[in-house]
Amino acid sequence: MIEAVAQGIIPMIIFVVVLWALISGGKVYENFTKGALRGLRISVELLPTLIGLLVGVGVLRASGALDAFCGIVGRGTRYIGFPAQVVPVAVIKIFSSSAATGLMLDIFRSCGVDSYEGLLAALILSSTETLMYTISIYYMSVKVTGTRWTVAGALFSMAAGIVGSVLVLGFVTKM
């Protein structure tokens, strides 16, 4: 039953939207093509930012700077329940969710899926946001140039997600 609903929900939503547009007298196909063209333009405008983020993450990983930084930070964070193996996941998640997922999979292979490190990496990925990607996408699409407190607030929320992940996992593993 649930599988049938899950398979039919998207077509049903599309059908309802098209039906609603037809009933209200809207130009369905014309509006669809205008929206698709606008989406394509936005994608082309965002492409340099996406390439820059991917290249930056690749350079950090290939140069060894990320490992060096995370090794230094990891020496201090292990005492608060944040092992050095997980530090790169938190750092890279700021820039790229797919790269952070790759790091999490590396932790799964080396430490195990049910290990403390694996569980913490999974919790961090699910409780934090890809900050720089999201900020750049939203601000570039609406042409905002001054971020004000956005980056500071986003980094604070990222830190709160990490602290929350460590606390929750510490509580759950002690049960």
C-alpha positions in Angstrom: 0.0 0.0 0.0 2.7 2.5 1.0 4.8 1.6 -2.0 1.8 2.3 -4.4 1.3 5.7 -2.7 5.0 6.5 -2.9 5.1 5.6 -6.6 2.0 7.7 -7.4 2.5 10.8 -5.3 4.7 12.8 -7.8 2.5 12.0 -10.8 -0.5 12.9 -8.7 1.0 16.3 -7.7 1.8 17.1 -11.3 -1.7 16.2 -12.4 -3.3 18.3 -9.7 -1.1 21.3 -10.5 -1.8 21.0 -14.3 -5.6 20.6 -13.6 -5.6 23.6 -11.2 -3.8 25.7 -13.9 -6.3 24.6 -16.5 -9.3 25.3 -14.3 -8.0 28.8 -13.4 -7.3 29.6 -17.0 -3.5 29.6 -16.9 -1.3 29.0 -19.9 0.2 25.7 -18.7 2.7 24.9 -21.4 3.8 28.5 -21.8 4.4 28.9 -18.0 6.2 25.6 -17.9 8.6 26.6 -20.7 9.2 30.0 -19.1 10.0 28.4 -15.8 12.3 25.8 -17.3 14.2 28.5 -19.2 14.5 30.6 -16.0 15.8 27.5 -14.1 18.3 26.8 -16.9 19.6 30.4 -16.8 20.0 30.2 -13.0 21.9 26.9 -13.4 24.3 28.4 -15.9 24.9 31.4 -13.6 25.7 29.2 -10.7 28.1 26.9 -12.6 31.2 28.9 -11.8 30.5 28.8 -8.1 29.9 25.1 -8.1 33.1 24.5 -10.1 35.0 26.7 -7.7 33.7 24.8 -4.6 34.5 21.4 -6.1 38.0 22.5 -7.2 38.7 24.0 -3.7 37.7 20.9 -1.9 39.8 18.8 -4.3 42.8 21.0 -3.8 42.4 20.8 0.0 42.2 17.0 0.0 45.0 16.5 -2.6 47.5 18.9 -1.0 47.3 17.3 2.4 46.4 20.6 4.0 43.0 19.1 5.1 44.7 16.1 6.8 47.2 18.3 8.5 44.6 20.7 9.8 42.3 17.9 11.0 45.1 16.1 12.6 46.0 19.1 14.7 42.4 19.8 15.6 41.6 16.2 16.2 44.3 15.9 18.9 42.2 18.2 21.1 38.7 17.2 20.1 39.1 13.5 20.9 38.8 14.4 24.6 35.3 15.7 24.1 34.0 12.7 22.1 34.9 14.0 18.7 37.5 11.7 17.2 40.1 12.9 14.7 38.8 10.6 12.0 35.5 12.6 12.0 37.0 16.1 11.9 37.4 16.1 8.1 33.8 15.2 7.7 32.7 18.2 9.6 35.2 20.5 7.9 34.4 19.4 4.3 30.6 19.4 5.0 30.8 23.2 5.1 31.7 23.1 1.4 30.5 19.9 -0.2 28.0 17.3 1.0 29.1 14.7 -1.6 32.7 15.0 -0.6 31.7 14.7 3.1 29.7 11.6 2.3 32.7 10.1 0.6 34.7 10.7 3.8 32.0 9.2 5.8 32.1 6.1 3.6 35.9 5.9 4.2 35.2 6.0 7.9 32.6 3.2 7.5 35.3 1.1 5.7 38.1 1.7 8.2 36.1 1.9 11.5 32.9 0.1 10.7 29.3 1.3 10.2 28.3 0.7 13.8 31.5 2.2 15.3 31.4 5.4 17.3 33.2 7.2 14.5 30.8 5.9 11.8 27.7 6.8 13.8 29.1 10.3 14.7 29.9 11.0 11.0 26.4 9.9 10.0 24.8 12.1 12.7 26.9 15.1 11.7 26.0 14.7 8.0 22.3 14.5 8.9 22.3 17.4 11.4 24.3 20.0 9.5 24.1 21.9 6.2 26.4 22.5 3.3 26.9 26.1 4.3 29.0 27.7 1.6 27.1 25.8 -1.2 23.7 26.8 0.1 24.6 30.4 0.8 26.2 30.9 -2.6 23.3 29.2 -4.4 20.6 31.3 -2.6 22.5 34.6 -2.7 23.6 34.3 -6.3 20.1 33.3 -7.5 18.6 36.5 -6.0 21.7 38.7 -6.6 22.4 39.4 -2.9 25.9 40.8 -2.4 26.1 41.5 1.3 25.8 38.5 3.5 25.8 40.4 6.8 25.5 37.8 9.6 24.5 34.9 7.4 27.9 33.2 7.4 28.5 33.7 11.1 24.9 32.4 11.9 25.4 29.5 9.6 28.7 28.5 11.2 27.1 28.8 14.6 24.3 26.5 13.6 26.9 24.1 12.1 28.7 24.1 15.4 25.4 23.5 17.3 24.7 20.5 15.0 28.1 19.0 15.7 27.8 19.6 19.5 24.3 18.1 19.4 25.6 15.1 17.5 28.4 14.4 20.0 26.0 14.9 22.9 23.2 12.6 21.5 25.7 9.9 20.5 27.4 10.1 23.9 24.0 9.7 25.6 22.9 6.9 23.3 26.1 4.9 23.6 26.0 5.1 27.4 22.5 3.6 27.6 
